[in-house]
Amino acid sequence: MKLFGKTRPASPSASPNRATVGAAVAARLDANPALQRAPVDPAQVYYYPDFLDAAACARMVAMIDAHRRPSTLLSDRNDQGFRTSDSCDMDRYARDVQPIDEGIAALLGIDPAHGETMQGQRYAPGQQFRAHHDYFHATESYWPRMQAEGGQRTWTAMIYLNDVEEGGATWFPQAGIRVAPRRGLLLAWNNMKPDGSPNEATIHEGMPVVAGTKYIITKWFRENPWIR
């Protein structure tokens, strides 16, 4: 995770298991005509317009509004301005959540048991999530716990639940991608390099919302079954 303007080193080790997962998911997404791959080399990033319809997006927005709380960070380094959104954990077996949760796993071809609880996030004007990685850093105090709970994160899938009047883009500065929120759009990326080691170029930022409110849901997948 990038904190205080510095990028923390990730574990440099390659992983045949994560490499196999990354290649299999990428091949599956490349073969799906509903998806487009971003034309960049540093990271594997895919777009799926209209993955969710307007009604499903509205239900997720209502759920986030009903259960939101201030977002938190795994890192034990406290920076009050780093992540200023609200979040909520979404019951994967809830009637409106389960089809989406399992649909994301099916899209990527990853066993649902490897998926963390899907999280909803709400960004009001001025709120942001500064540049960070989704993968875990071996130098952080949380790393032993993350290893025990399923290991490294592999793929991320994020869905925008509404259009945003101004601001709120997802920006990958090293990969050269900036994605404006569009209702129903799914954005997926591999947090690893082809050899299964963490890809520093996946650093990304939830840019501040200028006008309107931004709602998203995020699903992270682990290299092993997720245990909580």
TAFEN-V344374 format. One record per helix or strand of 2 or more residues. SS is the DSSP state (hx for helix, st for strand). FROM is the first residue (numbers start at 1). TO is the last residue. If there is no record, write none. Layout:
# TAFEN-V344374
SS,FROM,TO / SS,FROM,TO
This chain:
# TAFEN-V344374
st,2,3 / st,6,7 / hx,16,30 / st,36,37 / st,45,48 / hx,54,67 / st,69,70 / st,86,89 / hx,95,108 / hx,112,114 / st,119,123 / st,129,132 / hx,143,148 / st,153,160 / st,166,167 / st,170,172 / st,177,179 / st,186,190 / hx,200,202 / st,204,206 / st,209,211 / st,214,222
